[in-house]
Amino acid sequence: KTAAGEKGYIIKHYHIKETQGSPRKFYLSEQFQFDCIPEVIEYHKHNAGGLVTRLRYPVGNQTESTPPTAGFSYEMWE
C-alpha cells in the first residue's frame, strides 16, 4: 500500500523459479520449495517466506490472452 493519506497500491511482480534437479521444485524464495506452482502461491498467500510481503491480491483479468507481465525483461522482476 502507498503512504498514509494516499489511495492506491504498490504492485510487486515475482517470478516463480524452477529447480533443475529431479524431482523439479518451484519457488519464489530458495529456502521454501514446493512440488507445484499452486502450492507456492498458497504458501505465500499466508506467509511472506523471504518476500517483502505475503501475496495478497491477484492482478489482472483472468480472461486476458496475454499476461500483463509479458513484456517485462529479466531485470524488472523482484
C-alpha positions as CSV (number, residue, x, y, z in Angstrom):
1,K,0.0,0.0,0.0
2,T,1.1,3.6,-0.5
3,A,1.9,6.2,2.1
4,A,-0.7,7.3,4.6
5,G,-3.4,9.5,3.1
6,E,-2.8,8.3,-0.4
7,K,-5.0,5.8,-2.2
8,G,-3.6,3.0,-4.3
9,Y,-1.3,0.1,-4.1
10,I,2.3,-0.8,-5.0
11,I,2.4,-3.8,-7.2
12,K,5.3,-6.3,-6.9
13,H,5.8,-8.9,-9.6
14,Y,7.5,-12.1,-8.7
15,H,9.0,-14.7,-11.0
16,I,8.3,-18.3,-9.9
17,K,11.6,-20.2,-10.4
18,E,12.1,-23.9,-11.0
19,T,14.9,-26.2,-9.8
20,Q,16.9,-28.1,-12.4
21,G,17.3,-31.3,-10.4
22,S,14.9,-34.2,-10.2
23,P,12.3,-34.0,-8.8
24,R,11.5,-30.5,-10.0
25,K,10.6,-28.0,-7.4
26,F,9.1,-24.5,-7.7
27,Y,9.9,-21.5,-5.5
28,L,9.9,-17.7,-5.1
29,S,12.5,-17.9,-2.3
30,E,15.0,-20.7,-2.4
31,Q,14.5,-21.8,1.2
32,F,10.8,-22.5,0.5
33,Q,10.5,-25.0,-2.4
34,F,7.3,-26.8,-3.4
35,D,6.2,-29.6,-5.7
36,C,3.8,-27.5,-7.8
37,I,3.0,-23.8,-8.5
38,P,-0.4,-23.8,-6.7
39,E,1.5,-24.8,-3.5
40,V,3.9,-21.9,-4.0
41,I,1.0,-19.5,-4.3
42,E,-1.0,-20.9,-1.4
43,Y,2.0,-20.8,0.9
44,H,2.9,-17.3,0.1
45,K,-0.7,-16.1,0.4
46,H,-0.3,-16.8,4.2
47,N,3.4,-16.4,4.8
48,A,6.0,-13.9,3.5
49,G,8.6,-16.6,3.5
50,G,11.5,-14.4,2.3
51,L,9.4,-12.0,0.2
52,V,8.8,-8.3,1.0
53,T,5.2,-9.3,2.0
54,R,2.8,-12.2,1.6
55,L,0.9,-12.5,-1.7
56,R,-2.4,-10.6,-1.2
57,Y,-4.4,-9.9,-4.4
58,P,-4.2,-11.4,-7.9
59,V,-3.6,-8.8,-10.5
60,G,-5.2,-8.7,-14.0
61,N,-8.3,-10.1,-15.7
62,Q,-8.3,-13.9,-16.0
63,T,-9.9,-13.6,-19.5
64,E,-6.9,-11.7,-21.0
65,S,-5.0,-13.8,-23.5
66,T,-1.6,-12.1,-22.8
67,P,-0.4,-11.7,-19.3
68,P,0.3,-8.1,-18.2
69,T,3.9,-9.0,-17.5
70,A,4.6,-10.5,-21.0
71,G,6.8,-7.5,-22.0
72,F,8.9,-7.4,-18.8
73,S,12.6,-8.0,-19.0
74,Y,14.5,-10.1,-16.5
75,E,15.7,-7.1,-14.6
76,M,12.1,-5.9,-13.8
77,W,11.3,-8.9,-11.6
78,E,11.8,-8.9,-7.8
